[in-house]
Amino acid sequence: MKAVFVGKINESNLYYIVDARDKKSDGVIVGAEGKPLVVSFWDSVMTAQSIQKVDTTKFHKWLWEKPSKELKDRWYRNFVSKTQDIEENLLGGVEIRTDLMNQKLKAKSISDRADTFKTLNKTQNIKLLREYIRKSL
């Protein structure tokens, strides 16, 4: 998941998920406590009482500013229907976050579990190995 910080809603950070394929999960709101919440980006923007928009890069301007008539279809395909990928030149200079949903922690957990499994398997203690597998399921 590639997310770009695009603004603030009250005290929460709002991110747009660049590689989202679903309208209902194309945004992330990270509150003051740091817990991420996956949301529908445009629904959240439309219902927000106040929003502080970031408009410092080409990507941000493309997202927030009303497109011209000629570019309106392309903007819609990029941000609403998600049928066209956002061009790389628009993403130049944009900080893309991939760790919003704590995927690094999840990967570490899987790695730790794999190491434990390998250790138990090498000791050939079948009883411990079976117990570990049963607990993991």
C-alpha positions in Angstrom: 0.0 0.0 0.0 1.4 3.3 -1.1 0.0 6.3 0.8 0.6 10.0 0.3 -0.1 12.6 3.0 -2.6 15.0 1.5 -4.0 17.0 4.4 -5.4 17.3 7.9 -8.9 16.7 9.1 -9.1 18.4 12.5 -6.1 16.8 14.4 -5.9 13.7 12.2 -3.6 13.1 9.2 -5.3 12.3 5.9 -3.6 10.0 3.4 -4.5 9.1 -0.2 -3.7 5.5 -1.2 -2.1 5.8 -4.6 -2.4 2.2 -5.6 -5.9 1.6 -4.3 -8.3 -0.3 -6.6 -11.5 0.3 -4.5 -13.3 3.5 -3.9 -14.2 2.4 -0.4 -10.7 1.9 0.8 -8.6 4.6 -0.9 -7.8 6.7 2.1 -6.3 6.4 5.5 -6.9 8.6 8.5 -4.3 8.5 11.3 -5.6 10.0 14.5 -3.5 11.6 17.3 -3.2 8.3 19.0 -1.5 6.9 15.8 -4.1 4.2 15.0 -4.8 4.1 11.2 -8.3 3.8 9.9 -9.0 2.8 6.2 -11.7 5.0 4.8 -13.3 6.1 1.5 -11.2 9.1 0.7 -13.8 11.2 -1.1 -16.6 10.4 1.4 -14.3 11.5 4.2 -13.3 14.7 2.4 -16.9 15.6 1.6 -18.1 15.0 5.1 -15.2 16.7 6.9 -16.1 19.9 8.8 -12.7 21.4 8.0 -9.7 20.2 6.0 -6.3 21.7 5.6 -5.1 20.6 2.2 -1.5 20.1 1.2 -0.9 21.5 -2.2 2.9 21.8 -2.5 3.6 19.3 -5.3 2.2 18.5 -8.8 0.5 15.4 -7.3 -1.3 17.5 -4.6 -2.3 20.2 -7.1 -3.6 17.5 -9.5 -5.6 15.9 -6.6 -7.1 19.1 -5.1 -7.6 21.6 -7.9 -10.5 21.4 -10.3 -9.2 20.0 -13.6 -9.8 21.7 -16.9 -12.4 20.3 -19.2 -9.7 18.5 -21.3 -8.2 16.8 -18.2 -11.5 16.1 -16.3 -11.8 12.5 -17.6 -8.2 11.6 -16.8 -8.6 13.1 -13.3 -11.8 11.0 -12.8 -10.0 7.8 -14.0 -7.1 8.5 -11.6 -8.9 9.4 -8.4 -12.5 8.2 -8.7 -12.9 5.2 -10.9 -9.2 4.1 -10.4 -9.0 2.7 -13.9 -5.8 4.6 -14.8 -2.6 4.7 -12.8 -1.2 8.0 -11.7 1.7 9.0 -13.8 5.2 8.8 -12.3 6.0 12.4 -13.2 3.2 13.5 -10.9 4.6 11.5 -8.0 8.1 13.0 -8.3 9.1 14.7 -5.0 6.2 13.2 -3.1 6.9 11.2 0.0 5.2 7.9 -0.3 4.6 5.9 2.9 4.3 2.2 2.9 4.2 1.6 6.6 0.9 3.1 7.7 -0.8 -0.1 8.4 2.2 -1.5 10.4 3.1 -4.0 7.7 6.7 -4.0 9.0 5.5 -5.3 12.4 3.4 -7.9 10.7 6.4 -9.1 8.5 8.5 -9.3 11.7 5.9 -11.3 13.4 5.7 -13.8 10.5 9.5 -13.9 10.4 9.6 -14.7 14.2 7.0 -17.4 13.8 9.0 -19.0 10.9 12.2 -19.0 13.0 10.4 -20.7 15.9 8.9 -23.3 13.6 12.3 -24.0 12.0 13.9 -24.3 15.5 11.3 -26.7 16.7 11.5 -28.7 13.4 15.3 -29.0 13.8 15.1 -30.2 17.3 12.7 -32.9 16.0 10.5 -32.7 19.1 7.3 -33.7 17.3 5.2 -33.1 20.4 6.3 -29.4 20.7 6.0 -28.9 17.0 2.4 -30.2 16.9 1.5 -28.0 19.9 3.0 -25.0 18.2 1.1 -25.7 15.0 -2.2 -26.2 16.9 -1.7 -22.9 18.7 -0.9 -21.0 15.5 -4.1 -22.1 13.8 
